[in-house]
Amino acid sequence: MKRQIVGIVLLLALVVGGVLLLMRFITTYGTCTDNRKNQDEVRIDCGGTKCGPCLDEHIQQPVTLWTRFFEIYPRTYDAVASIRNGNQNAGGTFRYTVRLVNRDGRVVGTRDGEVTLRPTSESIIFEPNIQIDDAEATRVEVVSRGVEWRKVDRAIIPVNFSAHSYQEDPTPRLSATVTNQEVRALPGFRVVVLLEDESRNVFAASETYVEGIAGSGSEQILFTWPKLPRRPARPMFLAYPSE
């Protein structure tokens, strides 16, 4: 009887000791992919001395590089802006409000939207046909409504633009050929065009969506405007993954 009791006590001690050792191992010597907050992680699988930084550690907020707005009809404007994300390891969804303001500082037109920010990249916001309730807008602002930070690939679209042609009759129109530079097919993506004058000032913009291009294939794209103040000196084409 005594030997049995001693044996049971020893067995329980071994089990408890094993459990404690296992718990210490799990909480101290985990990995950065075990979906647990262990080692010296700041949060689950990020931060500390062994794992990469958490997405919102030392995060840089996006910066508006420039904004433009163009009257296309009476009291109707297109707005375009360039947003810079300086973070190397974080991207995400940037939610914004575009505001058109008159000379008295009153907001006369708004549009909410969102755009995907890629690491160390610029993203173009294009919001067409914003109607205002005043005779004239004098400036445009982009106001952040927050960023949902997450891991996002830089994702450069491997395309080339060529054979662009501009016509003014009956209305301004710009056509171009976009070519897939890879042998694999490309999924759908969006293309923004910025029209520049001789001084490299952007004075118009437009956007279209390409459904996809076969490997090494080409597609024609077309942009139109109801009017333009002058003939463009050069178009700048920018391709972005579909949002």
Solvent accessible surface area in square Angstrom, and as a share of the most:
residue,aa,sasa,rsa
1,M,169,0.75
2,K,168,0.71
3,R,211,0.77
4,Q,119,0.53
5,I,94,0.48
6,V,84,0.48
7,G,36,0.35
8,I,101,0.51
9,V,86,0.49
10,L,107,0.53
11,L,109,0.54
12,L,106,0.53
13,A,60,0.47
14,L,132,0.66
15,V,82,0.47
16,V,86,0.49
17,G,28,0.27
18,G,38,0.36
19,V,79,0.45
20,L,115,0.57
21,L,125,0.62
22,L,103,0.51
23,M,104,0.46
24,R,150,0.55
25,F,114,0.48
26,I,47,0.24
27,T,68,0.40
28,T,49,0.28
29,Y,117,0.45
30,G,16,0.15
31,T,76,0.44
32,C,44,0.26
33,T,123,0.72
34,D,46,0.24
35,N,117,0.60
36,R,133,0.48
37,K,125,0.53
38,N,6,0.03
39,Q,36,0.16
40,D,71,0.37
41,E,8,0.03
42,V,73,0.42
43,R,110,0.40
44,I,93,0.47
45,D,35,0.18
46,C,24,0.14
47,G,2,0.02
48,G,39,0.37
49,T,117,0.68
50,K,128,0.54
51,C,15,0.09
52,G,45,0.43
53,P,84,0.53
54,C,5,0.03
55,L,48,0.24
56,D,83,0.43
57,E,52,0.24
58,H,176,0.78
59,I,41,0.21
60,Q,103,0.46
61,Q,108,0.48
62,P,24,0.15
63,V,86,0.49
64,T,59,0.34
65,L,82,0.41
66,W,64,0.23
67,T,38,0.22
68,R,79,0.29
69,F,57,0.24
70,F,27,0.11
71,E,79,0.36
72,I,13,0.07
73,Y,113,0.43
74,P,114,0.71
75,R,125,0.46
76,T,13,0.08
77,Y,8,0.03
78,D,8,0.04
79,A,2,0.01
80,V,2,0.01
81,A,2,0.02
82,S,0,0.00
83,I,1,0.00
84,R,85,0.31
85,N,0,0.00
86,G,26,0.25
87,N,10,0.05
88,Q,140,0.62
89,N,105,0.54
90,A,3,0.02
91,G,0,0.00
92,G,0,0.00
93,T,16,0.09
94,F,6,0.03
95,R,82,0.30
96,Y,6,0.02
97,T,20,0.12
98,V,2,0.01
99,R,83,0.30
100,L,0,0.00
101,V,2,0.01
102,N,8,0.04
103,R,172,0.63
104,D,123,0.64
105,G,42,0.40
106,R,116,0.42
107,V,56,0.32
108,V,7,0.04
109,G,8,0.08
110,T,77,0.45
111,R,71,0.26
112,D,91,0.47
113,G,16,0.16
114,E,95,0.43
115,V,7,0.04
116,T,16,0.09
117,L,1,0.00
118,R,35,0.13
119,P,11,0.07
120,T,39,0.23
121,S,18,0.12
122,E,80,0.36
123,S,2,0.02
124,I,4,0.02
125,I,3,0.01
126,F,23,0.10
127,E,20,0.09
128,P,50,0.31
129,N,79,0.40
130,I,2,0.01
131,Q,138,0.61
132,I,14,0.07
133,D,93,0.48
134,D,36,0.19
135,A,72,0.56
136,E,86,0.39
137,A,5,0.04
138,T,52,0.30
139,R,113,0.41
140,V,14,0.08
141,E,43,0.19
142,V,26,0.15
143,V,59,0.34
144,S,64,0.41
145,R,118,0.43
146,G,35,0.34
147,V,27,0.15
148,E,86,0.39
149,W,45,0.16
150,R,90,0.33
151,K,172,0.73
152,V,22,0.13
153,D,111,0.57
154,R,114,0.42
155,A,43,0.33
156,I,129,0.66
157,I,31,0.16
158,P,27,0.17
159,V,21,0.12
160,N,68,0.35
161,F,44,0.18
162,S,46,0.30
163,A,80,0.62
164,H,95,0.43
165,S,54,0.35
166,Y,30,0.12
167,Q,99,0.44
168,E,89,0.40
169,D,120,0.62
170,P,113,0.71
171,T,58,0.34
172,P,15,0.09
173,R,83,0.30
174,L,2,0.01
175,S,32,0.21
176,A,0,0.00
177,T,24,0.14
178,V,0,0.00
179,T,39,0.23
180,N,2,0.01
181,Q,118,0.52
182,E,62,0.28
183,V,137,0.78
184,R,137,0.50
185,A,66,0.51
186,L,12,0.06
187,P,99,0.62
188,G,14,0.14
189,F,2,0.01
190,R,25,0.09
191,V,0,0.00
192,V,0,0.00
193,V,0,0.00
194,L,3,0.02
195,L,0,0.00
196,E,8,0.03
197,D,21,0.11
198,E,141,0.63
199,S,81,0.53
200,R,142,0.52
201,N,72,0.37
202,V,15,0.09
203,F,12,0.05
204,A,3,0.02
205,A,2,0.01
206,S,15,0.10
207,E,64,0.29
208,T,35,0.20
209,Y,110,0.42
210,V,8,0.05
211,E,145,0.65
212,G,24,0.23
213,I,5,0.02
214,A,68,0.53
215,G,29,0.28
216,S,72,0.47
217,G,20,0.19
218,S,61,0.39
219,E,77,0.34
220,Q,125,0.55
221,I,13,0.06
222,L,80,0.40
223,F,4,0.02
224,T,72,0.42
225,W,11,0.04
226,P,52,0.33
227,K,105,0.44
228,L,31,0.15
229,P,96,0.61
230,R,110,0.40
231,R,146,0.53
232,P,20,0.13
233,A,42,0.33
234,R,76,0.28
235,P,27,0.17
236,M,66,0.29
237,F,29,0.12
238,L,48,0.24
239,A,25,0.20
240,Y,29,0.11
241,P,25,0.15
242,S,54,0.35
243,E,108,0.49
